[in-house]
Amino acid sequence: MKSKHDYTLWNKGVTFCGVDEVGRGALAGPVVAAAVILPSFTYIAGIKDSKQLTPKARERFYSIIKGKALAIGIGSATHREIDRFNIRNASFLAMKRAIKALDYECDSALVDGFTIPKCEMPTKGIVKGDEKSISIACASIIAKVTRDRLMVIMHNQYPEYDFAENKGYPSPHHLKVLKKIGPSFLHRKSFQPVKKVLSK
């Protein structure tokens, strides 16, 4: 992975975090964000955007990142907050919470996608940042593994939707059960497939 953005900041002596979120396209559960501060000039062989890794590889990199990072912050926005503020604003809220959860002094943030509005520190949005920045890629993996583990726990409460397998995303089975028995407490009622079922 070419980490031009990271190296530019490291060369300037700037302490920064990489930030990413997961769960935007799910029909149920929270959106989860992570902020990761790596030591200067960190290199992790084979690391890439979490979506391009197998679950087993994500778990392996999760452990490596945990061991290397100077600090990791996790933040989330609930399904209710998503319904209240919309998914875009809820994603920004989760990212702000992740940054706030860092227990290490930080000057700025590299963010996958968009600059975070009204953030407590300067942020730089990078399109496809999880493919261009090792710090963002690490945040992507931490957020993905954290959310996936949470959805496995939620599966125990709502096994009929098979959250352990689909993680709240609209798989054929998930959509079939949603139409058959309706949404659970965890479903995002403002999302079209859920809204459509409720309207009937």
Secondary structure per residue as TSV (DSSP state, phi and psi in degrees):
chain	resnum	aa	ss	phi	psi
A	1	M	-	360.0	128.0
A	2	K	-	-82.5	121.3
A	3	S	-	-114.6	55.7
A	4	K	H	-55.4	-44.4
A	5	H	H	-63.9	-41.8
A	6	D	H	-64.2	-47.8
A	7	Y	H	-65.3	-33.6
A	8	T	H	-60.1	-45.3
A	9	L	H	-72.1	-41.3
A	10	W	H	-60.9	-41.4
A	11	N	H	-64.3	-25.9
A	12	K	T	-87.9	-4.0
A	13	G	T	77.7	19.9
A	14	V	-	-84.7	134.2
A	15	T	-	-93.6	122.0
A	16	F	E	-140.9	165.2
A	17	C	E	-118.5	153.8
A	18	G	E	-98.4	139.2
A	19	V	E	-130.9	135.3
A	20	D	E	-151.8	160.8
A	21	E	E	-130.6	159.8
A	22	V	E	-135.8	154.8
A	23	G	-	103.3	8.4
A	24	R	T	-61.5	-38.4
A	25	G	T	-91.1	1.0
A	26	A	-	-73.6	156.2
A	27	L	S	-94.9	-12.7
A	28	A	B	-143.2	154.3
A	29	G	S	87.7	177.6
A	30	P	-	-83.1	169.7
A	31	V	E	-97.9	133.1
A	32	V	E	-119.6	134.3
A	33	A	E	-121.5	155.0
A	34	A	E	-133.6	146.3
A	35	A	E	-121.9	128.5
A	36	V	E	-127.7	127.6
A	37	I	E	-106.1	119.0
A	38	L	-	-100.9	152.5
A	39	P	-	-61.5	151.1
A	40	S	T	-53.5	138.2
A	41	F	T	61.0	33.5
A	42	T	-	-67.4	139.0
A	43	Y	-	-131.4	129.6
A	44	I	-	-127.7	110.4
A	45	A	T	-61.0	132.7
A	46	G	T	83.6	-0.8
A	47	I	-	-74.8	143.9
A	48	K	-	-156.8	178.5
A	49	D	-	-50.0	135.5
A	50	S	G	-56.0	-31.5
A	51	K	G	-67.4	-21.0
A	52	Q	G	-93.7	3.1
A	53	L	S	-110.4	151.1
A	54	T	-	-73.5	158.3
A	55	P	H	-53.5	-40.1
A	56	K	H	-64.2	-42.9
A	57	A	H	-66.3	-39.0
A	58	R	H	-60.9	-43.2
A	59	E	H	-62.3	-39.6
A	60	R	H	-65.4	-46.9
A	61	F	H	-67.8	-33.3
A	62	Y	H	-55.4	-46.9
A	63	S	H	-65.6	-40.7
A	64	I	H	-63.5	-45.7
A	65	I	H	-62.7	-43.8
A	66	K	H	-56.9	-37.4
A	67	G	H	-75.5	-29.9
A	68	K	H	-93.4	-34.3
A	69	A	-	-63.1	143.8
A	70	L	S	-74.7	-32.1
A	71	A	E	-162.7	148.6
A	72	I	E	-134.8	130.3
A	73	G	E	-118.4	138.8
A	74	I	E	-117.8	136.4
A	75	G	E	-140.3	154.0
A	76	S	E	-146.4	164.0
A	77	A	E	-128.8	131.5
A	78	T	-	-73.3	167.9
A	79	H	H	-59.5	-32.8
A	80	R	H	-69.2	-40.5
A	81	E	H	-67.5	-35.3
A	82	I	H	-61.6	-45.4
A	83	D	H	-64.3	-34.9
A	84	R	H	-77.8	-44.1
A	85	F	H	-104.3	-10.8
A	86	N	-	82.9	158.8
A	87	I	H	-65.5	-36.7
A	88	R	H	-63.5	-50.7
A	89	N	H	-67.3	-35.7
A	90	A	H	-65.9	-35.6
A	91	S	H	-64.2	-43.8
A	92	F	H	-62.5	-39.4
A	93	L	H	-61.8	-44.5
A	94	A	H	-62.2	-41.0
A	95	M	H	-66.7	-40.5
A	96	K	H	-62.1	-40.0
A	97	R	H	-66.2	-36.5
A	98	A	H	-65.1	-44.0
A	99	I	H	-63.1	-42.6
A	100	K	H	-64.4	-27.5
A	101	A	T	-78.8	-9.3
A	102	L	-	-66.3	134.9
A	103	D	-	-106.4	41.2
A	104	Y	S	-147.4	139.5
A	105	E	-	-62.0	131.6
A	106	C	-	-140.3	137.6
A	107	D	-	-93.8	-33.6
A	108	S	E	-159.9	177.8
A	109	A	E	-137.3	139.3
A	110	L	E	-99.2	126.5
A	111	V	E	-122.3	137.0
A	112	D	E	-69.1	121.5
A	113	G	S	95.6	-91.5
A	114	F	S	-118.4	152.5
A	115	T	-	-63.0	138.8
A	116	I	-	-83.5	119.3
A	117	P	T	-70.7	144.5
A	118	K	T	53.2	43.0
A	119	C	-	-89.8	155.9
A	120	E	S	-73.1	-9.8
A	121	M	S	-140.3	161.9
A	122	P	-	-61.6	137.3
A	123	T	E	-128.6	145.6
A	124	K	E	-122.4	117.4
A	125	G	E	-81.4	133.0
A	126	I	E	-124.3	118.2
A	127	V	T	-63.3	129.4
A	128	K	T	55.0	40.0
A	129	G	H	-60.7	-28.7
A	130	D	H	-71.2	-8.5
A	131	E	H	-104.9	-8.7
A	132	K	H	-119.1	-10.6
A	133	S	-	-134.5	127.2
A	134	I	H	-66.5	-33.7
A	135	S	H	-66.3	-41.6
A	136	I	H	-69.5	-40.2
A	137	A	H	-59.6	-41.6
A	138	C	H	-64.0	-41.6
A	139	A	H	-63.4	-38.7
A	140	S	H	-59.9	-44.8
A	141	I	H	-67.9	-44.3
A	142	I	H	-61.4	-44.8
A	143	A	H	-65.0	-43.2
A	144	K	H	-64.3	-47.9
A	145	V	H	-64.9	-41.4
A	146	T	H	-60.4	-47.1
A	147	R	H	-69.0	-41.3
A	148	D	H	-59.9	-42.6
A	149	R	H	-63.9	-38.5
A	150	L	H	-64.7	-40.8
A	151	M	H	-70.1	-27.7
A	152	V	H	-66.2	-40.1
A	153	I	H	-63.9	-42.9
A	154	M	H	-64.4	-28.4
A	155	H	H	-58.4	-36.6
A	156	N	H	-64.6	-27.6
A	157	Q	H	-86.1	-32.3
A	158	Y	S	-132.0	64.8
A	159	P	G	-62.9	-25.9
A	160	E	G	-62.1	-26.5
A	161	Y	G	-86.4	-10.8
A	162	D	T	61.3	44.6
A	163	F	H	-61.2	-27.1
A	164	A	H	-60.9	-32.7
A	165	E	H	-91.7	-48.2
A	166	N	H	-95.1	-9.8
A	167	K	T	57.7	24.2
A	168	G	T	92.7	-4.9
A	169	Y	S	-79.2	159.6
A	170	P	-	-78.2	69.8
A	171	S	-	-73.0	161.4
A	172	P	H	-54.6	-42.6
A	173	H	H	-63.9	-45.1
A	174	H	H	-59.6	-46.5
A	175	L	H	-64.9	-37.9
A	176	K	H	-63.1	-46.7
A	177	V	H	-68.6	-38.4
A	178	L	H	-58.9	-44.1
A	179	K	H	-68.0	-33.2
A	180	K	H	-76.8	-47.3
A	181	I	H	-116.5	-4.5
A	182	G	-	86.1	176.7
A	183	P	-	-76.3	155.6
A	184	S	-	-90.8	178.9
A	185	F	T	-58.1	-32.5
A	186	L	T	-80.7	-10.9
A	187	H	B	-73.0	147.9
A	188	R	-	-87.1	104.7
A	189	K	T	-72.0	-13.0
A	190	S	T	-88.4	-8.3
A	191	F	S	-82.9	137.6
A	192	Q	H	-50.2	-50.3
A	193	P	H	-61.2	-34.6
A	194	V	H	-75.4	-43.6
A	195	K	H	-59.4	-39.1
A	196	K	H	-64.1	-42.5
A	197	V	H	-65.1	-43.4
A	198	L	H	-64.9	-33.0
A	199	S	H	-68.5	-19.8
A	200	K	-	-88.5	360.0
